[in-house]
Amino acid sequence: MSLVAEILDRLTGVSTLREKVSQQDKVLEGMQRIMLDQQKELAEVKGTLRALVTMQQFSGKK
C-alpha cells in the first residue's frame, strides 16, 4: 500500500470516527434532556404525595 493510500485510509477512518462521536453526542444530549424531564416530573410527584400525606394527616386529626 502506498503512503498516500495509507494516509487517506487513516483520514477516512478519523472522519468516520468523528461522525460517529458526533452522533453519539447528540444521542447523549437527548438522553440527558429526557432524564432532566423525568427528574422534574418525579419532583412534582413527590411534592404532590407529600401534600396528600399532609392533608390526610390533618383530616385524620379532626
C-alpha positions as CSV (number, residue, x, y, z in Angstrom):
1,M,0.0,0.0,0.0
2,S,1.4,3.4,-0.9
3,L,2.0,6.0,1.7
4,V,-0.7,8.3,0.2
5,A,-3.3,5.5,0.2
6,E,-2.4,4.7,3.8
7,I,-2.8,8.3,4.9
8,L,-6.1,8.6,3.1
9,D,-7.4,5.4,4.8
10,R,-6.4,6.8,8.2
11,L,-8.0,10.2,7.5
12,T,-11.2,8.5,6.3
13,G,-11.2,6.4,9.5
14,V,-10.8,9.5,11.6
15,S,-13.6,11.2,9.7
16,T,-15.8,8.2,10.3
17,L,-15.0,8.2,14.0
18,R,-15.7,11.9,14.3
19,E,-19.1,11.4,12.7
20,K,-19.9,8.5,15.0
21,V,-18.8,10.5,18.0
22,S,-20.9,13.4,16.9
23,Q,-24.0,11.2,16.5
24,Q,-23.4,9.6,19.9
25,D,-23.0,13.1,21.4
26,K,-26.4,14.1,20.0
27,V,-27.9,10.9,21.4
28,L,-26.4,11.6,24.9
29,E,-27.8,15.1,24.8
30,G,-31.3,13.7,24.1
31,M,-30.9,11.2,26.9
32,Q,-29.8,14.0,29.3
33,R,-32.9,16.0,28.4
34,I,-35.1,13.0,29.0
35,M,-33.5,12.4,32.3
36,L,-33.9,16.0,33.4
37,D,-37.6,15.9,32.4
38,Q,-38.1,12.7,34.4
39,Q,-36.4,14.2,37.4
40,K,-38.7,17.3,37.2
41,E,-41.7,15.1,36.9
42,L,-40.5,12.9,39.8
43,A,-40.1,16.0,42.0
44,E,-43.6,17.1,41.1
45,V,-45.0,13.7,42.0
46,K,-43.0,13.7,45.3
47,G,-44.4,17.2,46.1
48,T,-48.0,16.0,45.4
49,L,-47.6,12.9,47.5
50,R,-46.2,15.0,50.4
51,A,-49.2,17.3,50.1
52,L,-51.6,14.4,50.1
53,V,-50.0,12.8,53.1
54,T,-50.1,16.1,55.0
55,M,-53.8,16.6,54.1
56,Q,-54.6,13.0,55.1
57,Q,-52.8,13.5,58.5
58,F,-54.7,16.7,59.2
59,S,-58.1,15.2,58.2
60,G,-57.4,12.2,60.5
61,K,-56.8,14.5,63.5
62,K,-60.2,16.2,63.2
